[in-house]
Amino acid sequence: MDKRKVLCTFDAEVAHPNVSNPQGVLDEVIQKAFTLVKKGKSGENSLDYLDEFESYWIQEANSEILSLLSISPEPREIHLISFTHPNWSVTKLVADTRMEGETWLVQAGATVDPTRNKAFYLPLESIGLPPFPTKNGEFLKRLKTESGDAVKPLLEFLNKDIRPSTIVFSMPYKDGHIIGAWEHANEQQYKTSPHKSKVKVQKGLKGFRRCKRNALLELQRDFRDLSVKKLLVIRVDKIRLFTRGGDGGIFSSQRIGIIGCGSIGSHIAKSLVDFGIERLLLIDKEKLTFGNVARHLCGANDVGNFKVRGVHQKLAFHFPHLEVTTYEYDVLRLLRDYESVLNRCDFSIVALGHFPTELRLNRLQKDGIIDKPLLYVWVEPFLAGAHAVYVDPSYTGCFHCVFEEEHAFLKSVLAEPGLYSKREAGCQSTFVPYGIVEVKRFISDLTFFIEVIQSGKIKENVLFTWLGNLKLQKEKGRKIAGRWAVAENYSVRRFPLANFARCEECNR
């Protein structure tokens, strides 16, 4: 039952009342309630309490705590970090390291209290069935009965810790773990306790130095009637979040660089993070303008901010566990000052749409300055098509191989893509028109290709071509290249670069 003494009979996500048979609904609910009460009184349904552990624990909890902890079989000291956040009521977080916790909080927009405190992680075999203990003595007795091996490490931590002491525990359950927490009160809390008249304050112990704590006597004798504060643990670690919001098995330790954080690069970054990439390098020298916001990951509130900063902040607010490095420089200038910067990534994505820079990066790959793979990405006007060239220096072929001598792309979808570029008034700069919906559709398919690269299944250099809505392009009077005349809308192709004639770069 919940706090209101309501007995849950059916899962609202699984069973829905049949409005055409109200009498049948009543009969089924009454029968289910009768069965639950009967099994409960006879002890037949003890496993149901594990299913609903959090519900019972929260009924007696009056505070919450966030957790980034990794679940392990060994007890250990952990870090307890206090903070404030403009939108959250919770004010404490536990983490394996203080750096991890502070980074997560700052990226989530919180202000961290510099006070350093420790807590304790305690793996338990069980904590028994509800009702759960409420006082020091009851907790100690329950642990001795249900998880005897946990008592010694708990007491050792309490012997040296200053109250209040926070204990975070886990218990195995099905394919995962249940997690909760409690807090042993300090003397000031004891003085306001309704049980204070029944308890003697621990003043000194024979055989112990003055003021030295003895946790066993504290819990078992001197403060046995002091109430223990239960805490609801809200797991915010990446495993929990991606298991709850995905399949939980997509994490990658790879570090991916993104050169160019415009409308293509910014959405690629977001898609990679959605897919489980945690470590990014972002490079872009430009600031966001109002002309960018219609199809960029960042919006009007980021105008005037460097694109790499805006993208980083946007991603970190959403996924505070990310590790992101940003550089507000032209990539070629950065490489002059920091030649190995891209070699610190497992591979990098070039989303600049600037052919001279792409050719220079290709040359640096051929010369061995860049020894990690690059994925060159660009789109055609109106997203009639989009392309990505994967180049690993150890395989045959390079970015330049897919272009003719006059730098015309060999597999373009539009017959003359240059006809559809547009010019701004004044400075006469050229831009490629396309909409954000089609961008996201392309990047979704591209992300799965990147996942294949990550998995190590790509053993050659490849051109990846994505075909957009070709029927719509024809209806708009845009001419499709003959090679794609009968191709399907929203389909993809892969072409090994070894199949192209070797270019002058490869023949040098």
Residue pairs with C-beta under 8 A, 6 or more apart in sequence:
1 7
1 8
2 8
2 55
2 59
3 59
7 33
7 36
7 37
9 29
9 32
9 33
9 36
10 28
10 29
10 32
17 25
18 24
18 25
36 45
39 45
39 48
46 129
49 56
49 129
49 130
50 171
50 173
50 178
53 171
53 173
53 178
53 180
54 178
54 180
54 232
56 130
56 131
56 132
57 132
57 180
57 230
57 232
58 232
60 132
60 134
60 230
61 230
61 231
61 232
62 229
62 230
63 183
63 229
63 231
63 232
64 89
64 90
64 231
64 232
64 233
64 234
65 90
65 92
65 93
65 94
65 166
65 168
65 181
65 231
65 232
65 233
65 234
66 90
66 92
66 93
66 94
66 233
66 234
66 235
66 236
67 93
67 94
67 95
67 168
67 179
67 181
67 233
67 234
67 235
67 236
67 237
68 93
68 94
68 95
68 96
68 100
68 101
68 104
68 236
68 237
68 321
69 78
69 94
69 95
69 96
69 121
69 168
69 179
69 237
70 96
70 237
70 239
71 123
71 170
71 176
71 177
71 179
72 121
72 123
73 123
74 123
75 120
75 121
75 122
75 123
75 150
75 153
75 154
75 157
76 120
76 121
77 118
77 119
77 120
77 121
77 157
78 94
78 95
78 96
78 118
78 119
78 120
78 121
78 168
79 94
79 95
79 96
79 97
79 98
79 101
79 116
79 117
79 118
79 119
80 92
80 93
80 94
80 117
80 118
80 119
80 166
81 92
81 93
81 94
81 95
81 98
81 101
81 102
81 105
81 112
81 113
81 117
82 91
82 92
82 112
82 113
82 115
82 117
83 91
83 92
83 93
83 105
83 110
83 111
83 112
83 113
84 91
84 110
84 111
84 113
85 91
85 105
85 108
85 109
85 110
85 111
86 109
87 109
88 110
90 234
92 166
93 101
93 104
93 105
93 236
94 101
94 119
94 121
94 166
94 168
94 181
95 101
95 104
98 116
102 112
103 320
104 236
104 320
104 321
105 112
105 320
106 112
107 316
107 317
107 320
107 322
108 316
108 317
108 320
109 317
118 161
119 165
119 166
119 167
119 168
120 153
120 154
120 157
120 161
120 165
120 166
120 167
120 168
121 168
121 169
121 170
122 150
122 153
122 154
122 167
122 168
122 169
122 170
123 150
123 169
123 170
123 171
124 143
124 146
124 147
124 150
124 169
124 170
124 171
125 146
125 147
125 149
125 150
125 171
125 172
126 146
126 147
126 171
127 142
127 143
127 146
127 147
127 169
127 171
127 180
128 142
128 145
128 146
132 142
132 230
133 139
133 141
133 142
133 228
134 227
134 228
135 195
135 224
135 225
135 226
135 227
135 228
136 184
136 218
136 219
136 220
136 223
136 224
136 225
136 226
136 228
137 219
137 220
137 224
137 225
139 182
139 219
139 228
140 151
140 219
140 220
140 224
143 150
143 151
143 154
144 151
150 169
154 167
154 215
155 215
155 216
155 219
156 215
157 165
157 167
158 165
158 184
158 213
158 215
158 218
158 219
159 213
159 214
159 215
160 213
162 186
163 184
163 185
163 186
163 187
163 189
164 183
164 184
164 185
164 186
164 189
164 229
165 183
165 184
166 181
166 182
166 183
166 231
167 181
167 182
167 183
167 184
168 179
168 180
168 181
168 233
169 179
169 180
169 181
169 182
170 177
170 178
170 179
171 177
171 178
171 179
172 178
176 243
179 233
179 235
180 230
180 231
180 232
180 233
181 230
181 231
181 232
181 233
182 228
182 229
182 230
182 231
183 228
183 229
183 230
183 231
184 219
184 226
184 228
185 193
185 226
185 227
185 228
185 229
187 201
189 226
190 196
190 199
190 201
190 223
190 226
193 199
193 225
193 226
193 227
195 225
195 226
195 227
198 225
199 222
199 223
199 224
199 225
199 226
200 222
201 222
202 213
202 214
202 217
202 218
202 222
202 223
204 210
204 211
205 212
205 214
205 217
208 214
235 241
236 320
237 321
238 251
238 278
238 319
238 321
239 248
239 251
242 248
242 250
242 251
242 276
246 276
250 275
250 276
251 276
251 278
252 276
252 277
252 278
252 454
253 278
253 279
254 277
254 279
254 346
254 347
254 454
255 279
255 280
255 281
255 344
255 345
255 346
256 272
256 277
256 279
256 280
256 281
256 345
256 346
256 347
256 348
256 349
257 280
257 281
257 282
257 283
257 341
257 342
257 345
257 347
257 348
257 349
258 265
258 268
258 269
258 272
258 280
258 281
258 282
258 283
258 348
258 349
258 351
259 265
259 283
259 284
259 331
259 342
259 348
259 349
259 350
259 351
259 352
259 361
260 283
260 284
260 350
260 351
260 352
260 353
260 354
261 269
261 282
261 283
261 284
261 307
261 308
261 310
261 311
261 351
262 284
262 286
262 292
262 296
262 307
262 351
262 352
262 353
263 292
263 295
263 296
263 297
263 436
263 439
264 351
264 353
264 377
264 378
264 379
264 439
264 443
265 284
265 311
265 349
265 351
265 352
265 377
266 296
266 297
266 298
266 307
266 311
267 297
267 436
267 439
267 440
267 443
268 349
268 351
268 377
268 443
268 446
268 447
269 280
269 282
269 297
269 311
269 315
270 297
270 311
270 314
270 315
271 443
271 444
271 446
271 447
272 280
272 447
272 450
273 280
273 315
273 318
273 319
273 322
274 447
275 447
275 450
275 451
278 319
278 321
278 322
278 323
279 322
279 323
279 324
280 315
280 322
280 323
280 324
280 325
281 324
281 325
281 326
281 327
281 341
281 342
281 344
281 345
281 348
282 308
282 311
282 312
282 324
282 325
282 326
282 327
283 308
283 326
283 327
283 329
283 331
283 334
284 306
284 307
284 308
284 328
285 328
285 329
285 330
285 333
286 306
286 307
287 303
287 304
287 305
287 306
287 307
288 296
288 298
288 302
288 303
288 304
288 305
288 306
288 307
288 310
289 303
290 300
290 303
292 298
292 303
292 307
293 299
293 300
293 303
294 436
295 434
295 435
295 436
295 439
296 307
297 310
297 311
297 314
298 305
298 307
298 310
298 311
298 314
302 310
302 313
302 314
306 326
306 328
308 326
308 327
308 328
309 326
309 328
312 324
312 326
315 322
315 324
316 322
316 324
327 334
327 341
331 352
331 357
331 361
332 357
332 360
332 361
334 341
335 341
335 342
335 364
335 369
335 370
339 369
342 348
342 370
342 372
342 374
343 370
343 371
343 372
345 372
346 372
346 373
346 454
347 372
347 373
347 374
347 375
347 392
347 453
348 372
348 373
348 374
348 375
349 374
349 375
349 377
349 450
350 357
350 358
350 361
350 374
350 375
350 376
350 377
351 377
351 378
352 358
353 378
353 379
353 432
355 407
358 376
358 399
359 399
359 400
361 370
361 374
361 376
361 399
362 374
362 376
362 391
362 398
362 399
362 400
362 505
363 505
364 370
365 371
365 374
365 391
365 393
365 398
365 399
366 393
366 398
366 505
366 506
366 508
368 393
370 393
371 393
372 393
373 390
373 391
373 392
373 393
373 453
374 390
374 391
374 399
375 388
375 389
375 390
375 391
375 450
375 453
376 388
376 389
376 391
376 399
377 386
377 387
377 388
377 446
378 386
378 387
379 385
379 386
379 387
379 432
379 434
379 439
379 442
380 386
380 387
380 412
380 413
380 414
380 417
380 432
381 414
381 417
381 420
381 421
381 432
381 433
381 434
381 478
382 420
382 433
382 434
382 435
382 438
382 468
382 473
382 476
382 478
383 434
383 435
383 438
383 439
383 441
383 442
383 468
383 469
384 413
384 414
384 417
384 467
384 468
384 469
384 470
384 473
384 478
384 480
385 412
385 413
385 414
385 465
385 466
385 467
385 468
385 484
386 442
386 446
386 465
386 466
386 468
387 402
387 409
387 411
387 463
387 464
387 465
387 466
388 446
388 449
388 463
388 464
388 466
389 399
389 402
389 461
389 462
389 463
389 464
389 497
390 453
390 458
390 461
390 462
390 463
390 464
391 397
391 398
391 399
391 461
391 497
392 458
392 461
395 459
395 460
395 461
395 497
396 460
396 461
396 497
396 498
396 506
397 460
397 461
397 496
397 497
397 498
397 500
397 502
397 506
398 461
398 497
398 503
398 505
398 506
400 503
400 504
400 505
400 506
401 497
401 500
401 501
401 502
401 503
401 505
401 506
402 409
402 410
402 411
402 463
402 497
402 500
403 409
403 410
403 503
404 410
409 417
410 500
411 463
411 465
411 483
411 495
412 481
413 465
413 467
413 468
413 470
413 473
413 480
413 481
413 484
414 420
414 473
414 478
414 479
414 480
414 481
415 479
415 480
415 481
415 482
416 479
420 432
420 433
420 478
421 430
421 431
421 432
421 433
422 430
422 431
422 432
422 433
423 429
423 430
423 431
424 430
424 431
438 468
438 469
441 468
441 490
442 466
442 468
445 466
445 492
446 464
446 466
449 464
449 492
452 458
460 496
460 497
460 498
461 496
461 497
461 498
462 494
462 495
462 496
462 497
463 494
463 495
463 496
463 497
463 500
464 492
464 493
464 494
465 492
465 493
465 494
465 495
466 491
466 492
467 484
467 487
467 488
467 489
467 490
467 491
467 492
467 493
468 489
468 490
469 489
469 490
470 480
470 484
470 487
470 488
470 489
471 489
473 480
474 480
